[in-house]
Amino acid sequence: MSRINAGRLMADLRALARFGACGTGVDRVSFSAPDIEARQWLVERMQSAGLQARIDRVGNVAGVTPGASRAVVIGSHTDTVPRGGWLDGAMGVIYGLEIARSRIEQGRAATLGVDVASFQDEEGTYLSCLGSRAFCADLPESELAAARTPGGETVPQAIERAGYGGAVWLRDPARHVAYLEAHIEQGPRLEAAALRLGAVTGIVGIRRFRVICKGQADHAGTTPINLRRDAARSLIGLAHWVHEAIAGLGGPDTVWNVGVMSVLPGAANVVPAEASMVVEFRDTELAVLDRVEAAFRAQIAAADGRGGVVVSAQPIARSTPTLMDPRLVAMIDGVAGALSVPSMRMVSGAGHDAMIVGRVMPAAMLFIPSIGGRSHDIVENTDEADIVLGCEALAGVVERLETVAL
Ligand SMILES: [Zn+2]
């Protein structure tokens, strides 16, 4: 017997996808007109479901189950990247709505409520995970005031334009027992393994560095090779090291990227005077990140001065891994087993609101497959049967939490 109403779940997901519809996807960046309209629609859907709903000062949509003294928070985000997909974030929020609504109908809400969250600006149009950080009281006013779009609009200006007010919705340690977030995988692993559910064990930490090599511009025809101070040669050697050496230093889940490179002055007949790149690596284990970083820094030190090139690496971003609560991960395994659905444990290589909330309360994430592993594009999609199954499984986790004290 189903714990949720599959038809209603899909209807709400499709209704939400009409706000900012863009081909087969959605363009609904944080604080855009369709985003503001979608939040208002969500409040109305929550109220129809019997939840006490409001939009708080930063634009988080909160739908609280009345008459419950304990509640699970289920949520994600309804903002998207430009020309994004219809499920990234939205699905996790509508799962929360459907599970909260079903539990009220089934008379289960008093035993354990579901408080539904659509957190503002997970995608970082202004500030990544703005809403979940505010919910966790982890966002200083100064940082909120300073965040702005590339176009220059600040968060306070956007809040005023949207007309949001009232207190920020805060985590309530006496009420909120756990945070659950369902999300599309955004990668190909579940599909490749022909599995339908993923229990996320952790969300990666990221270390990102800008490497700058400074040499000297000279004529590329007349200057002998051994007399050149070629900045690009140094940089390319280091980029090669990143791609060849990290595989042997990291763990099975370690990933790395050289996503930005530039060479100046950038002419075919000039020896490069300056070259730079941005290097990042990600893993869920601090020890692995530390080991890779130490080796990387040693390479930078060894390269500095070689061939007359000055080499430096500046950290430009650093986030710590967030481990999901092992008891909740085991519950997801158990529910998948009870549903006879093939599943696996996996890490999340992308950031999510659960990365923030999981630092202050027990949290878990459930992944369902992404067709072709595609996301952050309008082609993003998932089989309807998988979408329905994921919601059923998450509702099963909530049922297990009725009788467990975390
Ligand atoms: Zn997302």
Residues whose N, C-alpha, C, O or C-beta is under 5 A from the ligand:
A	BS01	ZN	D88 G89
